[in-house]
Amino acid sequence: MKEDCREEMRCIGMRIAGFRKLRNMTQAELADKLDINKNYLSHIESASANKSISLPMLIRISRVLNVELALLTDIDGIYKSDLKNFWSDMKETFEEIKKLNDDMDKMLEQFEKADKIFSNKKVEE
C-alpha cells in the first residue's frame, strides 16, 4: 500500500471496527458474513497489511454492517461535518454501557449473597 494512503486506510479500518462493535459483532462473525478470513478482516480494520481493500469489499462490508458507504469512506467529511462527533459519541456510549455492565455485575453479586442468606435461613427453619 502506498504511504500516501495509509492514514486514510487506517481511518476506514477504524470506522469498520467501530461499526462492527456497535453492532455487537466479533471479527469472526463479520468475517463469516463476508465470507473472508478473520485475519484478513483484522488487517482491514488495522490497516496493517500492505494490501489495499477493494471497492466491492467495502460495499459488502457497508451492506453487512448496514452503514452507508459514505460513512466508511468520507475521509474529509468526518472532520468537516457533524460526523466528527460520531467517534466521541460512540466512545461515550461504550463507556456508559461498560458502567451499566459493572453496575449490573454488582447487583448480581448482591442478589447472589441475598439468595445464599435466604437459602440458609430456610434450611435452619
N, CA, C and O of each residue as an XYZ file, in Angstrom:
500
protein
N       0.855     -1.168      0.000
C       0.000      0.000      0.000
C       0.899      1.228      0.000
O       1.894      1.269      0.724
N       0.563      2.212     -0.793
C       1.359      3.423     -0.838
C       1.220      4.177      0.471
O       0.157      4.200      1.092
N       2.321      4.792      0.873
C       2.340      5.521      2.138
C       1.315      6.648      2.166
O       0.768      6.951      3.226
N       1.045      7.277      1.015
C       0.115      8.401      0.995
C      -1.328      7.990      1.289
O      -2.162      8.854      1.558
N      -1.634      6.717      1.246
C      -2.995      6.238      1.528
C      -3.118      5.591      2.903
O      -4.226      5.310      3.359
N      -2.004      5.357      3.554
C      -2.019      4.596      4.807
C      -2.923      5.235      5.864
O      -3.697      4.530      6.511
N      -2.841      6.532      6.047
C      -3.653      7.201      7.071
C      -5.143      7.089      6.751
O      -5.958      6.853      7.643
N      -5.491      7.259      5.490
C      -6.895      7.145      5.091
C      -7.406      5.724      5.300
O      -8.532      5.525      5.755
N      -6.574      4.738      4.966
C      -6.979      3.343      5.148
C      -7.132      3.029      6.641
O      -8.009      2.258      7.032
N      -6.278      3.628      7.464
C      -6.386      3.425      8.909
C      -7.718      3.977      9.415
O      -8.381      3.351     10.243
N      -8.107      5.154      8.912
C      -9.390      5.749      9.314
C     -10.560      4.867      8.893
O     -11.490      4.651      9.669
N     -10.513      4.363      7.676
C     -11.584      3.484      7.190
C     -11.634      2.213      8.038
O     -12.711      1.761      8.425
N     -10.470      1.644      8.323
C     -10.417      0.441      9.155
C     -10.985      0.679     10.540
O     -11.698     -0.166     11.081
N     -10.668      1.838     11.117
C     -11.205      2.171     12.442
C     -12.718      2.311     12.390
O     -13.414      1.904     13.320
N     -13.221      2.877     11.320
C     -14.678      3.022     11.196
C     -15.349      1.666     11.075
O     -16.384      1.416     11.692
N     -14.756      0.800     10.279
C     -15.317     -0.549     10.129
C     -15.353     -1.239     11.491
O     -16.367     -1.828     11.865
N     -14.253     -1.168     12.226
C     -14.193     -1.793     13.547
C     -15.227     -1.162     14.480
O     -15.892     -1.866     15.240
N     -15.359      0.152     14.421
C     -16.313      0.839     15.286
C     -17.745      0.426     15.016
O     -18.502      0.144     15.945
N     -18.123      0.388     13.737
C     -19.485     -0.025     13.398
C     -19.716     -1.494     13.717
O     -20.810     -1.879     14.130
N     -18.684     -2.321     13.526
C     -18.804     -3.742     13.864
C     -19.089     -3.885     15.358
O     -19.981     -4.637     15.750
N     -18.344     -3.173     16.184
C     -18.539     -3.244     17.633
C     -19.890     -2.671     18.034
O     -20.548     -3.181     18.942
N     -20.295     -1.619     17.357
C     -21.602     -1.025     17.626
C     -22.720     -2.024     17.344
O     -23.770     -1.982     17.985
N     -22.495     -2.915     16.391
C     -23.469     -3.950     16.039
C     -23.297     -5.204     16.897
O     -23.944     -6.224     16.658
N     -22.417     -5.117     17.902
C     -22.133     -6.252     18.795
C     -21.680     -7.485     18.031
O     -22.111     -8.601     18.322
N     -20.815     -7.279     17.058
C     -20.291     -8.386     16.261
C     -18.805     -8.563     16.554
O     -18.075     -7.590     16.744
N     -18.378     -9.801     16.585
C     -16.951    -10.075     16.691
C     -16.354    -10.035     15.291
O     -17.073    -10.040     14.292
N     -15.030     -9.994     15.239
C     -14.378    -10.050     13.931
C     -14.728    -11.364     13.231
O     -14.952    -11.386     12.021
N     -14.772    -12.436     13.983
C     -15.086    -13.744     13.397
C     -16.487    -13.746     12.788
O     -16.692    -14.294     11.705
N     -17.452    -13.136     13.479
C     -18.826    -13.102     12.965
C     -18.915    -12.277     11.686
O     -19.555    -12.689     10.718
N     -18.268    -11.109     11.686
C     -18.305    -10.276     10.482
C     -17.581    -10.963      9.335
O     -18.067    -10.965      8.204
N     -16.429    -11.543      9.620
C     -15.670    -12.244      8.582
C     -16.503    -13.371      7.983
O     -16.492    -13.585      6.771
N     -17.225    -14.089      8.837
C     -18.071    -15.181      8.370
C     -19.163    -14.657      7.437
O     -19.427    -15.249      6.390
N     -19.797    -13.541      7.820
C     -20.852    -12.964      6.977
C     -20.301    -12.444      5.651
O     -21.006    -12.421      4.642
N     -19.038    -12.030      5.664
C     -18.407    -11.523      4.440
C     -17.761    -12.641      3.630
O     -17.320    -12.429      2.500
N     -17.710    -13.836      4.221
C     -17.058    -14.989      3.600
C     -15.580    -14.701      3.328
O     -15.056    -14.979      2.249
N     -14.929    -14.130      4.351
C     -13.498    -13.878      4.263
C     -12.836    -14.418      5.525
O     -13.511    -14.756      6.498
N     -11.523    -14.494      5.497
C     -10.743    -14.954      6.626
C     -10.723    -13.884      7.716
O     -10.619    -12.695      7.416
N     -10.821    -14.303      8.979
C     -10.794    -13.358     10.101
C      -9.498    -12.544     10.108
O      -9.508    -11.361     10.450
N      -8.388    -13.176      9.733
C      -7.112    -12.452      9.703
C      -7.142    -11.324      8.675
O      -6.581    -10.253      8.904
N      -7.798    -11.568      7.547
C      -7.914    -10.524      6.521
C      -8.732     -9.355      7.064
O      -8.374     -8.197      6.851
N      -9.827     -9.649      7.763
C     -10.631     -8.585      8.356
C      -9.816     -7.820      9.390
O      -9.909     -6.595      9.470
N      -9.029     -8.522     10.172
C      -8.170     -7.869     11.162
C      -7.211     -6.897     10.484
O      -6.982     -5.794     10.981
N      -6.656     -7.309      9.354
C      -5.763     -6.423      8.593
C      -6.520     -5.216      8.035
O      -5.989     -4.105      8.014
N      -7.739     -5.429      7.592
C      -8.549     -4.319      7.079
C      -8.805     -3.310      8.195
O      -8.646     -2.104      8.001
N      -9.199     -3.810      9.358
C      -9.535     -2.922     10.465
C      -8.318     -2.179     11.007
O      -8.439     -1.045     11.470
N      -7.163     -2.801     10.952
C      -5.963     -2.155     11.489
C      -5.136     -1.475     10.406
O      -4.219     -0.713     10.711
N      -5.450     -1.741      9.158
C      -4.686     -1.217      8.025
C      -3.207     -1.563      8.171
O      -2.338     -0.796      7.756
N      -2.930     -2.719      8.763
C      -1.543     -3.104      8.989
C      -0.953     -3.897      7.829
O       0.266     -4.020      7.715
N      -1.794     -4.422      6.986
C      -1.293     -5.203      5.858
C      -0.894     -4.274      4.720
O      -1.430     -3.174      4.580
N       0.025     -4.718      3.935
C       0.428     -3.934      2.770
C      -0.475     -4.259      1.589
O      -0.019     -4.423      0.457
N      -1.744     -4.347      1.879
C      -2.743     -4.626      0.854
C      -3.765     -3.512      0.894
O      -3.982     -2.892      1.935
N      -4.380     -3.265     -0.220
C      -5.476     -2.305     -0.227
C      -6.790     -3.076     -0.244
O      -6.836     -4.240     -0.643
N      -7.836     -2.424      0.185
C      -9.152     -3.045      0.193
C      -9.874     -2.634     -1.077
O      -9.806     -1.476     -1.490
N     -10.550     -3.562     -1.682
C     -11.243     -3.266     -2.938
C     -12.565     -2.558     -2.679
O     -13.141     -2.669     -1.597
N     -13.029     -1.842     -3.665
C     -14.324     -1.183     -3.573
C     -15.448     -2.198     -3.385
O     -16.323     -1.976     -2.549
N     -15.458     -3.308     -4.132
C     -16.511     -4.305     -3.876
C     -16.516     -4.812     -2.428
O     -17.584     -5.046     -1.863
N     -15.333     -4.983     -1.825
C     -15.277     -5.433     -0.437
C     -15.830     -4.347      0.487
O     -16.556     -4.655      1.431
N     -15.499     -3.099      0.231
C     -16.059     -2.011      1.041
C     -17.579     -1.972      0.946
O     -18.265     -1.751      1.944
N     -18.090     -2.183     -0.239
C     -19.542     -2.198     -0.435
C     -20.166     -3.353      0.352
O     -21.194     -3.177      1.007
N     -19.542     -4.536      0.285
C     -20.057     -5.691      1.033
C     -20.051     -5.420      2.529
O     -21.008     -5.745      3.231
N     -18.963     -4.821      3.013
C     -18.862     -4.506      4.440
C     -19.957     -3.521      4.835
O     -20.615     -3.694      5.860
N     -20.148     -2.486      4.017
C     -21.171     -1.489      4.353
C     -22.558     -2.127      4.382
O     -23.380     -1.768      5.226
N     -22.829     -3.055      3.486
C     -24.132     -3.725      3.468
C     -24.327     -4.614      4.688
O     -25.383     -4.594      5.320
N     -23.302     -5.393      5.012
C     -23.424     -6.301      6.161
C     -23.575     -5.514      7.455
O     -24.334     -5.908      8.341
N     -22.852     -4.401      7.564
C     -22.942     -3.574      8.770
C     -24.134     -2.623      8.736
O     -24.424     -1.941      9.720
N     -24.822     -2.583      7.595
C     -25.964     -1.691      7.422
C     -25.565     -0.226      7.677
O     -26.207      0.497      8.438
N     -24.487      0.168      7.011
C     -23.925      1.509      7.133
C     -23.731      2.062      5.729
O     -23.271      1.357      4.831
N     -24.080      3.311      5.551
C     -23.855      3.916      4.242
C     -22.366      3.910      3.926
O     -21.536      4.207      4.786
N     -22.042      3.575      2.702
C     -20.652      3.514      2.270
C     -19.935      4.837      2.544
O     -18.756      4.848      2.898
N     -20.644      5.934      2.381
C     -20.040      7.253      2.606
C     -19.536      7.413      4.035
O     -18.532      8.089      4.258
N     -20.215      6.805      5.007
C     -19.760      6.903      6.394
C     -18.438      6.175      6.614
O     -17.666      6.529      7.505
N     -18.186      5.162      5.801
C     -16.922      4.436      5.917
C     -15.783      5.133      5.180
O     -14.625      5.027      5.585
N     -16.102      5.841      4.108
C     -15.059      6.317      3.211
C     -14.875      7.823      3.144
O     -13.894      8.277      2.557
N     -15.759      8.611      3.710
C     -15.661     10.065      3.600
C     -14.574     10.588      4.534
O     -14.860     11.043      5.641
N     -13.337     10.518      4.082
C     -12.182     10.884      4.894
C     -12.248     12.348      5.317
O     -12.062     12.658      6.493
N     -12.506     13.243      4.381
C     -12.534     14.670      4.697
C     -13.795     15.046      5.460
O     -13.746     15.874      6.369
N     -14.923     14.447      5.100
C     -16.197     14.796      5.710
C     -16.257     14.514      7.189
O     -16.980     15.184      7.926
N     -15.501     13.525      7.632
C     -15.539     13.184      9.049
C     -15.039     14.349      9.895
O     -15.400     14.476     11.065
N     -14.218     15.186      9.306
C     -13.688     16.328     10.045
C     -14.481     17.601      9.789
O     -14.385     18.555     10.561
N     -15.262     17.627      8.717
C     -15.935     18.851      8.306
C     -17.407     18.893      8.668
O     -18.050     19.924      8.465
N     -17.952     17.841      9.182
C     -19.393     17.796      9.414
C     -19.694     17.324     10.825
O     -18.796     17.185     11.655
N     -20.962     17.083     11.080
C     -21.378     16.573     12.382
C     -20.805     15.190     12.664
O     -20.797     14.738     13.809
N     -20.331     14.525     11.630
C     -19.763     13.193     11.825
C     -18.521     13.229     12.695
O     -18.134     12.209     13.265
N     -17.882     14.408     12.805
C     -16.669     14.473     13.618
C     -16.971     14.145     15.073
O     -16.082     13.740     15.821
N     -18.213     14.319     15.470
C     -18.604     13.992     16.841
C     -18.972     12.523     17.010
O     -19.167     12.044     18.127
N     -19.064     11.815     15.886
C     -19.503     10.419     15.919
C     -18.631      9.573     16.845
O     -19.149      8.851     17.697
N     -17.316      9.659     16.684
C     -16.418      8.806     17.467
C     -16.484      9.164     18.945
O     -16.438      8.290     19.810
N     -16.590     10.449     19.222
C     -16.710     10.878     20.616
C     -18.000     10.330     21.221
O     -18.001      9.824     22.343
N     -19.091     10.432     20.475
C     -20.375      9.911     20.943
C     -20.321      8.394     21.135
O     -20.852      7.858     22.108
N     -19.666      7.711     20.183
C     -19.566      6.252     20.271
C     -18.770      5.868     21.520
O     -19.147      4.942     22.238
N     -17.684      6.573     21.774
C     -16.873      6.277     22.946
C     -17.690      6.481     24.217
O     -17.654      5.645     25.120
N     -18.423      7.582     24.292
C     -19.265      7.842     25.460
C     -20.304      6.741     25.643
O     -20.559      6.300     26.763
N     -20.902      6.301     24.537
C     -21.910      5.238     24.600
C     -21.304      3.959     25.148
O     -21.900      3.309     26.006
N     -20.114      3.587     24.657
C     -19.471      2.372     25.141
C     -19.060      2.507     26.610
O     -19.120      1.536     27.363
N     -18.646      3.700     27.013
C     -18.307      3.912     28.419
C     -19.551      3.781     29.297
O     -19.481      3.226     30.393
N     -20.690      4.291     28.818
C     -21.941      4.151     29.566
C     -22.356      2.688     29.661
O     -22.793      2.230     30.716
N     -22.219      1.960     28.563
C     -22.563      0.529     28.565
C     -21.667     -0.216     29.541
O     -22.140     -1.065     30.296
N     -20.370      0.097     29.530
C     -19.446     -0.559     30.454
C     -19.846     -0.274     31.900
O     -19.841     -1.178     32.736
N     -20.191      0.980     32.197
C     -20.603      1.332     33.554
C     -21.879      0.574     33.940
O     -21.987      0.065     35.056
N     -22.840      0.501     33.017
C     -24.073     -0.246     33.297
C     -23.767     -1.715     33.555
O     -24.333     -2.319     34.467
N     -22.864     -2.296     32.747
C     -22.488     -3.695     32.952
C     -21.829     -3.883     34.310
O     -22.108     -4.854     35.013
N     -20.941     -2.941     34.683
C     -20.301     -3.020     36.001
C     -21.344     -2.936     37.113
O     -21.292     -3.691     38.085
N     -22.295     -2.006     36.959
C     -23.361     -1.863     37.957
C     -24.206     -3.129     38.042
O     -24.581     -3.557     39.134
N     -24.506     -3.727     36.891
C     -25.307     -4.954     36.882
C     -24.547     -6.100     37.537
O     -25.142     -6.916     38.241
N     -23.231     -6.168     37.310
C     -22.429     -7.203     37.961
C     -22.499     -7.064     39.481
O     -22.619     -8.056     40.200
N     -22.422     -5.820     39.961
C     -22.506     -5.580     41.409
C     -23.880     -5.987     41.939
O     -23.991     -6.576     43.014
N     -24.922     -5.668     41.173
C     -26.275     -6.038     41.606
C     -26.432     -7.553     41.644
O     -27.030     -8.090     42.577
N     -25.906     -8.242     40.647
C     -25.987     -9.705     40.631
C     -25.270    -10.306     41.822
O     -25.747    -11.277     42.409
N     -24.128     -9.740     42.186
C     -23.413    -10.216     43.367
C     -24.280    -10.060     44.617
O     -24.326    -10.952     45.463
N     -24.969     -8.918     44.725
C     -25.846     -8.686     45.879
C     -26.996     -9.683     45.901
O     -27.354    -10.204     46.958
N     -27.576     -9.948     44.730
C     -28.661    -10.926     44.652
C     -28.172    -12.316     45.048
O     -28.870    -13.050     45.748
N     -26.975    -12.674     44.601
C     -26.430    -13.985     44.951
C     -26.205    -14.101     46.451
O     -26.498    -15.135     47.050
N     -25.678    -13.023     47.065
C     -25.481    -13.026     48.514
C     -26.821    -13.150     49.233
O     -26.949    -13.925     50.181
N     -27.816    -12.392     48.786
C     -29.140    -12.446     49.408
C     -29.751    -13.827     49.232
O     -30.397    -14.341     50.145
N     -29.553    -14.428     48.072
C     -30.097    -15.764     47.816
C     -29.467    -16.789     48.751
O     -30.156    -17.668     49.269
N     -28.149    -16.678     48.968
C     -27.475    -17.608     49.885
C     -27.992    -17.437     51.309
O     -28.235    -18.417     52.014
N     -28.158    -16.178     51.726
C     -28.671    -15.909     53.070
C     -30.078    -16.469     53.209
O     -30.394    -17.116     54.207
N     -30.926    -16.222     52.211
C     -32.307    -16.704     52.239
C     -32.345    -18.227     52.236
O     -33.123    -18.836     52.970
N     -31.500    -18.838     51.407
C     -31.458    -20.302     51.342
C     -31.031    -20.898     52.671
O     -31.582    -21.908     53.109
N     -30.043    -20.272     53.319
C     -29.559    -20.765     54.629
C     -30.627    -20.619     55.704
O     -30.731    -21.489     56.569
N     -31.417    -19.565     55.685
C     -32.486    -19.371     56.679
C     -33.565    -20.416     56.513
O     -34.119    -20.900     57.500
N     -33.877    -20.776     55.257
C     -34.914    -21.788     55.022
C     -34.453    -23.139     55.579
O     -35.248    -23.898     56.131
N     -33.147    -23.427     55.424
C     -32.624    -24.697     55.903
C     -32.682    -24.740     57.429
O     -32.998    -25.784     58.000
N     -32.384    -23.630     58.099
C     -32.394    -23.562     59.560
C     -33.797    -23.728     60.131
O     -33.956    -24.309     61.204
N     -34.810    -23.233     59.439
C     -36.192    -23.295     59.917
C     -36.647    -24.695     59.825
O     -37.788    -24.997     60.174
